[in-house]
Amino acid sequence: MEKEFLVSDCIFIGKVIRVDESKDIHGAPIIKAEFEVVKSYKGVKNKFFSVVTNKDGKACGFPFKVNSKYLVFANVVDAIVTASSCSQTKEISDAPGSLGSTKEELATLDKICSPVIPK
């Protein structure tokens, strides 16, 4: 977890409020997911934040779904914030007992940084 914290430009918990499909400059299908940020661990200062991912899971694309909550580890590549399934990004649930190892990861993040709740 500490390594992922160091190599990620942006780490946050957010709820997806919109997903749009388009193509990148090379014509590859991509998804832009807009989040309402619940808690920021690194690199996110705004209440709303967008990330881009490949549409194809074979290319490490992440299947973001509207109204789902995620712990996102993203990087900035050519001024574009990108997330992938090849990182520690994962869906999290509010259901009791459903966090499992994610609860430990969140506790670790709380220890290694000072999380912020954007306004």
N, C-alpha and C positions, 0 to 999 in steps of 0.2 A: 504494500500500500504506500509506503514512504517513497519508493521509486516512482510509482505512478503519479504521486503528488508532485515530485520534482520535475518530471518530464511533461506534465500537462500544463497548458497555458491557462485553461479555465476549468474549474470544478464547481459544480452546483447541483442542487436538487431543484427540479422544476416540473410543473405540470404542462403538458403539451396542450396548447389552445388552438393551434392551426398547423396543418401540414399541406404543403404545396409541392407538386411535382413539376420539374422543368428539366433542362439540359445544361450541362456545363459548356465551357467554351470549345470543347472537343466533340460535343454532341452526345456525350454519355448521359444517361438518365440519372438525375439526382433528386433528392428530397430536401426541402427546407422546412425545418420544424421550428415553430415559434413557441417559446415557453413563457409561462408566468413563473418567475423565480421565487422559490420558497426560502431557500437558504444558499448563500454563496460562500464557498470555501476559498476560491482563488479566481481572480481575474474577471469577475462579473460584478458590476456596480449598479446595474439597472434592474428594475422590476420585471421588464420584458427583455428577452434575449433570444436570438435565433442562431441555429446551427445548421450546417449542411452535411448531408451524408450521401454516399452512393445509394442508388435504389437497389442495386444488386447485392444480395447478401454474400455472394461469392467474392465480391470486391470489398468486403468488410462493411457493407452498408448496414445501417441499423434500422430496424422496422418500427420507428416511432409511431405511436397511435394517439389520436386526439383523446383528451381526458385521462390519459395515463400519466403517472408520476415516475420520474427517472432520476437516478444519480448519474450525472453526465461528466465524463472526462473528455475535454475537447482541446484541440490545438489550433493555432492560427497558421494557415498555410497561404501564402500570397494574399494576405489581408482578408482571408475568408476563414471563419470559425468552422472547423470540421469535427465531427464526432464519428466514431466507428465501432462496429461490433468487435473489432480486434483490440479495443481498449477495455478498461474496467467498467464502461458504461453499462448500466443495467436498469431494468424496470424495478420499481419498488412498490409495495402495496401498503395500504393503510390497515389491512386486515390484521387482527390480533395474531401474533405469533408467526406472521408470514415473512418477516425480515430475515430470519436466519443469519447467515454470515454477513449480510449487508448491515445488520445492526452493529456487528463488531467493526466493520469498515467505517461506519459513521462515527463510532466512538473513537477510532484511531484518528480520523480526520479532525474531530473536535479537539483532540490532544495536540496535534501537530500544527494547528493554525487557529486563528480566531474567526469563526464563521460570522457572517453578516447577514441580516435579513434586509434585503433591499426595500426601499420605499418608493 
